[in-house]
Amino acid sequence: MMDVQAIVAAHGAFVWRTLRRLGVGEADAEDVAQEVLLVVHRRLGEYDARSGMRAWLYGICVRKASEH
């Protein structure tokens, strides 16, 4: 299983781009991305590798973008 630092290195740009495409403004994208990564940190033990990391991250991004 990956740790959070490895996830950031591998998927950080994906998270940022996804948030921007979901309507998060450029000025807020970094803060919302950090919120996404906090969720990843808290829930990494619940991650089910069957769905794929990007699919899991996308779902978190959608929820955080809608809360924003």
C-alpha positions, 0 to 999 in steps of 0.5 A: 500500500502507498503512503500519503507522500507517495500518493502526493508525488504520483497523483498530486497534479491529478488532484489539482487538475480535477479540482480545477475542472470541477469548478474550484478557482485557481486561488482556492485549488491548493487549499482544497487539494490539501483538504483532499489529501487530509481525507486520504490520510485519514481514510487510507486504511479504508482504500479498496485497491479494486477501484483504482487510486485515481477513481478513489481520489476523484470521488474525494475531489468531487465531494470536496469541490461540492463542499467548497 
